[in-house]
Amino acid sequence: MQDKELKELTEPRSGVWVHVTNPSEEELLALAKSFSLDEDIVEDARDFYEVPRLERSGGAAYFFTRYPLRDQQQDNTTAPLLIIIGESFVMTIAPREIPLFKRLLSGEDVLYTTQKAKFFIKIMDIITHNFDRELLRLRKAVHKDRVRLQSIGTREIQRLVQFETVLNSMIDALLPTNTGLQQMTSGNYMQLFSEDVEEMQDLVIANGQVVNSARSVLKTIQNIRSSIEAIMTSKLNNALSILTVLTILLTVPLVIASLYGMNVDLPFQEGKYTFYFILLLNFLILAVLTVIFKKKEWF
């Protein structure tokens, strides 16, 4: 009879789930000896930057994957997880606690560790679902920035760059994971019933959809950044045009004032209304230049 509640055991037995977090090198070696595992492959589980892949050694399948990680103290947005499917057990090894497993470890989700294929599918379904949720959060944030495109500043641009990093990490994690899932569907790595094969195929499709959605959001961000670049370039050109026009307009009265500021005999210098004439001449020249610049749409 299968238990519906998850129980902690003091010693290994057939049909157990062995969950290991942040193991030391000595602990991994002990696990490898106890369960007849490949020590070299198991050691890779301690590498935080390990890439997803699928390997087989002896009678066990080693499935490396990554799950979404939201931790500002880490420079990576995904974290590794090794799932080992042995002849009589399933083992998960991670270099840190996995928030995604909270419901599994607390017993809130009913699962049967003796059904290795279904248990594996359950774990991967949780990871895929969390990737999808993270993608939905990013899509909403990107949509907000797209709506207020004209008012985007430096902070928003930095956030878009961060979103790009997250999306690229998701794609880098999901693509090789999906390749591994397709290989698992063949049934060469663990026993699969027809129902399991269908669920695995659905999982492959779901992962592929998340990848396509991530690429779509990434393309949207790239379009937004291109639009921002075009807007900022246009604003810069307008500012330079205005400054150029102002420079020209200010140069004319400065030249006239400089000429009449020289210590030499000048026309009309003894005239009673010469100063007002020069002011009027400056205003007329500025008015003519302003009309010309307006017609040419220089500002």
Secondary structure, DSSP 8 states (H G I E B T S, - for coil): ---SS----SS--TTEEEEEES--HHHHHHHHHHTT--HHHHHGGG-TT---EEEEETTEEEEEEEEE---TTSS-SEEEEEEEE-SSEEEEEESS--GGGHHHHHT-S---TT-HHHHHHHHHHHHHHHHHHHHHHHHHHHHHHHHTGGG--HHHHHHHHHHHHHHHHHHHHHHHHHHHHHHHTTTSSS---HHHHHHHHHHHHHHHHHHHHHHHHHHHHHHHHHHHHHHHHHHHHHHHHHHHHHHHHHHHHHHHHHHTTSSS--TTTT-TTHHHHHHHHHHHHHHHHHHHHHHTT--
